[in-house]
């Protein structure tokens, strides 16, 4: 079983791990693309004005350029601890016990823009790059990543894949067809109608991932996931390869 998570724009600074090394990441077949993207991102940092434009940074965000400049030399930490924001705050991986964290390491990939999908416990530095940003000297991220990531996911994920990514990251590499389910989050109003969420979409995905890690579940397909979710107190509806997670209104 594999869970695919989106990254977050916000990240913890610092770390205690050795500097970034592509050979220490999951899906090692993506190493050449990772190296080219990191090279381009570091090179872009030599021109702060150009970097601010490409990365869409305001005056108060210029420090992110120095973060990128130090990508190859700055300390690392596990990806699951690097990211902050709504989803990762709800997941709260730091508070999980060792068994649940091992489960995350074995079953969760976080899809980053500069590194592609990385294991939850893979060591990564802080960085600034979004899915839709095109770096000078490279083709679009979709052209770079889509086919290699899809192939890597297909070969590495021998079982069921639960895709919790945003559409922007799905475009950078689709999950295996026929053995994956894409999760969307809705809420049910007093009138019985379901509606899309925004902020709580991410929170629900974080809570779902935490519950899976704590349970140690390894699910074989979408039907098995639906059964597990019901037992765990989550309401789901399935429509083909789309799994809808329905959460209480806030």
N, C-alpha and C positions, 0 to 999 in steps of 0.2 A: 504494500500500500504506500502511496505517495501523496503528500499534501503540497500543493503549490500556493505560496503566499505572495502577495505584492510587497514591495519595499515601502519605505516611508521617506518623505522628504526630510523629516527631522531625525537627527541621529545623536547619540552620545559622543562626546569628544574623548580623546585619549585612548587608553588601553594599555595592557601589560604584555601583549604578545609581540613576537618578532615581526619585523616589517613584512609587507605583503609578498607572497610567493604563490604564483599561479599554480604550481604543482601541488599545493596543499588544498586545493578546492575540489569539490565534487565535479563530475562531468569533465574530466581532464581533456577530452577531445575538443573542448572549447578554448583551450589555452591560446592558440594563435590569435583568435579574435580578441580575447581578453587583453593580450599583450598589446595589440594594435590600438585598442580603445584607450587603454591606460596611457600609452605613449602619446596619443593625440591629446588627451585631456591634460597631461603634464605640459606638453608643448604649448597648448593654448594658454596656459597660465603665465607664460612669458610675456604676453600682451594683455595686461589687465583690462584695457578698454574693450578689446575684442572678446575677452572671456566674459566680461559683464554682459555684453550684448548676446552672445550665444547662450549663456546660462540664465539669461533673464534676471539678472541681479540688480537690486536697487542699491543706493549708496550705502545703506547700513548693512548690506550683505556682502560687501567686497571681501571680507575676511574668508569667505568660502573659496576665493581664488587661491589663497595661500594653502588652504586645506588640500586642494587639488594638486598644487605644485609639489606637495610633500607626499603624494600618494605612495611612492615607492619606498619611502624612508620612515614614515610615521608608524606608530605602534598599532597593533591590531587587537580586536576582541571578537568573540563569536558573533556571527551575523545576527543571531536571535537576540543578543544583548545590545548590539550596535544601534538597532532601530528603535525609535520612540514613536509617539503619536498614538492615535486612538486604538488601532488594532493591537499594537504591541503593548500598550498599557493594559488593555483588557486581557491579553495573554499572560502578561507578567511572568515571563520565563524565569526571572531571577528568583522567584519565590517557589518554584517547583522543586521537588526532591530529585535526587540523582537519577532515579529510575525514569521519571517523566522526562528529564532532560535528555537522557540517552534515547528515549523514544523519539523526541524531536530530532535528534541527530540522525537517527536511522530513517525517519519517514517524512521529514519536512525539507523542502527547498524554498528559498526566498529568491524571487526573480529581480535581480538588480540590473540597472542600466549599464554600468561599466564592466561588470563581471559575468553577466548572464545569471542563470539560476545557480545558487550556491547552497551548500548544506547549512542547516540551522546552526551547527557548531563550527562551521568553517571560519577561520580567522580573516577578517577583512578590516581595512582602514576606513576612516571616515572619508566621505567624498561628496561632491555636488554634481549630479547629472540626472536629468529626467528622461523618461522613455521617448519623448517626442523631440529631443534636442539632437541636432546634427552637428557633428564635430568637423572642423575644417580638415580637408585631406581625406575624409572617409565618405562612403556612401551613407544613405540613411540607415538608422539603426534597424529598421525593418529588413532592409536588404542585407545588412550584415548578419543579423541574428536569426531571422525567422526559420529558414530551412535547417541550419545546423542545430539550433535549439530543439526544434521539433524532432529531428533525427536522434538527438542525444536523449531526449525524454522517452522516446519510443523504445530505444535500446536498453535504457537503464531501469525503466519502470516495468517490472515484470508482471505486476498486478494492477489493481484498481487505482486510478488517479482522481483525487478530489481537487478540483481547480477553483481556488478562492481568489484568483488574481483579478485585477481590474482589466477592462477591455484593452487598455493601452499596452499592457504586458502580455496579454494573450496574443496580440498582433506580433509580438517578438518571438513567438514560438508556440504553436498549438500543442495541446495535450493529445495523447494517443487516441485516435478515433476508435470507438467501439468498446473502450474500457476506461472511460473517464466520464466524469459528471461535472458540469460547470455550475457553481453555486451562486445564486442571487438571493438577496435578502429583502423581504417585504414585511409589512406590518398589516394586521387586520383591524379595521376600524369598527366602531359600534354598529355600523350598518352591514357588517359582514364582508365588506369589500376589502381587497388587499391593495396596498399602495407601496410605492417605492420609498426607501429610506436613503439618507445620505450619511450623516455622521454616525448613526447607529448601525448602519450597514457594516462599517469597519469594526465597531465594538462587538457585534454579534459574531463576526468571523474570528475575532480574537478569543472570545469566550468558547466558541466551538472547538477551536484548535487546542485550547487549554484542557477542555473536557476530554478530548481524544487522548492527549498526552497522559493525563491522570489515569485514564482507564486502561491505557496500554493496548487499546483495540487495534487489530489488524483486519481491515474489512476487505472482503473479496470482490464486491461489486456494488452498484448503486442500491440494489434492493437490500443488501446487507447493511449498508450505511443507513438507509431509512429505518430499518429495524433498530439499529443501535441508537440512532437519534431519538426515536420515540421512547426507548427505555431510559435515555439520558435526560428526557424532559424537553426535547426540541421538537417543534412541529415542522414537518416537511411535506412537500408535495413534489411529485416527480412527473416530468413531461419529457419523455425521450432521454436525451443526454443533458437535460437541465434539471437541477435539483433546487427547488425553492425552499429557503429557510424562512419560516414565518415567526416573527418575534412579537411580543406584546407591545402595544402602543406606548410611547413615552410622553 
